[in-house]
């Protein structure tokens, strides 16, 4: 039996993609330097396509998938 992944909610209303990325990259999940570098690279490229200052709540799953497919 595997434990459910731990998910931390971002509080504070208007959270941008850049702020959400920063919060995720600061978690222990990306503590390994190689993991951090790989995740940061992919996340940075996606948020450039979607808009760094865009509210996270306004981004549809399909848009993330489309951005990843483009990259």
Helices and strands as residue ranges (DSSP letters): H 17-25, G 28-30, H 33-50, G 56-58, H 61-70
